[in-house]
Amino acid sequence: MYKELLLTNENRRKLYDLIRRNPSIHLRELERLSGLPLSTVNYHVTYMKRKNIILLEKDGRLSRLYTKPFDKEDKRLLKILRQKKFREIVSLIWINKGANFTFLENKLAIPRSTLSFYLNYLVKNKILLAEKIGYEKFYSLHSEDRIAKTLITYKYSFLDSLVDKTLRTWLETRFGK
């Protein structure tokens, strides 16, 4: 009841719904999706935060918004998977049951140094496992079930056809048609 009273304002309700549907959203992304000026978004976010109906979590210089307490692991995964290139790398490795550097380099068409940085970041953050086979590293998912659960739960907030394809493929191979 208390929350409903606080959300009677149309703009505030709109922002709350966007945060609920897109957990781990950034303030600027919220501004873009809502179509409201940044000052209005900032005012309502500050108000909702003060009234404890949303959570604002600082991540370096970025602030991420949530409507309810999240599992730490879900937050960690969402923070990383919200970034398109990381999501693409994870999806490619997931679809192919693993991949080596050369395969990823050819599929993603990004500079070697950038891909190396992304892969090292994902390994360091326990999204990927790296196993050296001969002279090359082979990458696989650290926790396929956890990543699948997170992507399925928050799929609608990614708006990404690659995520849809990956989830469909995984669900078909895991549980049949």
N, C-alpha and C positions, 0 to 999 in steps of 0.2 A: 504494500500500500504506500509506504513512504517513498519508495523508488518511483512509483507511478505518479505521485504528486510532483516529484522533481522533474519528471519527464513530460509534463503537460505542454511545455514550450515546444513548438514544432521543430525549430532548428536543433534543439537539444536532443529531441527524440530521434531525429534523422541521424545525428552524429553518433548517438548511442547505438542505434541499429547497425550503422556501418562498422563501428568498433566490435560489436558482437559478432557480426558476420566475417570480419577480417581481423582476427586476433593477431597481435604483434604489429599492427599498422603504425606507420609513422605519421607525425602531424601533417607534413606536406602532402602525403598521399591521401590523408583524410580530407584535406582542403580540396584536392583535385576531384576526389570522388563525390564530395558533397556539393561542390559548386559554390560554396560560401567563401567569403573573404577570410584570409588567415586570421585577422584580428577577431572575427566572430567565432571562428573555430577555437582559437586560443582561449577566448573568454569562457565558452561553454565547457571546454575540456577542463580548464582550471576549476570551474564551478563544480562539475561532476566529480573531479578528483577530491576536492575539499569536502564534498558530501559523501565520499566513500562509495560511490556507485561504479567507478572505474578505477583501474590501477594504472599508474604511469611508472614505467621502469626505465631508468637511464641505462643506456648501452653506449659507453663512450660519449660521443657528442650527439647521438641520436636518442630520441625518447620513443619507447614502444608503448602502445596502449592496449589494455585488456579490460574485459567487463567482469571477469571472475577470476578467482585464483587458478592458476594453471600449474600443472605438474612441472617441476624444474626441467625435466628431460624434454617435455613437449615445447617449452619455451625455447630451450637451446636449439632444438631441431627447427622450429618455426623461424627463429631468428636467421638461421643459415639458409633454409629452403625458400624463404621469401625472396632471396636474391636469384634472379633468373639464371645466370650462368652456373651457379652452384646446383640449382635444380636440374638444369640440362645435363650436367656431368653425372649427377646421381641417377637420373633417369636412364641415361645411356648405359651406365654400368649395371643398373638394375635389369633393364631389358635384355642385355647380352650376358647376364650372369657373370659379369666381370669384364675387364678390358685392360689393355696395356696402353702405354703412353701414345704410341704411334697411332693406334686405332682412334683414340680420343682426339688427337691432334688433327687427323684427317676429317673426322666427323664435325668437329666444332669450328675448324678454320680460324683459330686464334693463335697468336704468337706463342712459341714454345715456352718462353719465360713466364708469360701470363698463365698458361695452362699449368706449368710447374708450380707456380705460386698457389693457384686454386687447389690443386691436388694436395700439396703440402698442408694447406689450411684445413682441408677436409679430413686428412689423416690425423693432424694434430687435434682436431675437435671430435675425433672418434666417430666420424660419419663413414669414413672409408678405412679399409685395411689395405696395407701395401705389402706385397710379398715379392721379394726379389727372386726372379727365375732367370738364371743365366746373367745376361747383361742388362735385362730390362725388368722393370717393376710391373707387377700385375695387380690391379686394383679390384677390390670387391667391397660389398657393403658390410659395415661393421655389425649392424643390427637390422636386417631386412624387415622383420616383423614390426619393429618399432617405427621404422621409417614408413612402412606401408600404413600402419595405423594412423600416424600423423597426417600423411597425405590424404587418406580416405576421410578422416574426420574433418579436415580443413580444406578439402579439395575445391569447394566453391570459392574460396578466397584467393586461389591462385590464378584463375582464368587462363589456363595454359593447356593447349591441346596435347602437348607432350606428356603432361601429367595424366590426362585422361587416357591416352594410349597406353602409357606405362601401367597404370592401375588396371585397365581392362586386361592387358596381357598377363599381368601378375595374377589377377583373380582367376582367369581362365586356366592358367597352368597350375595354380595352387589348389583350386576347388573344382575344376572342370567347368563345362558350360552350363 
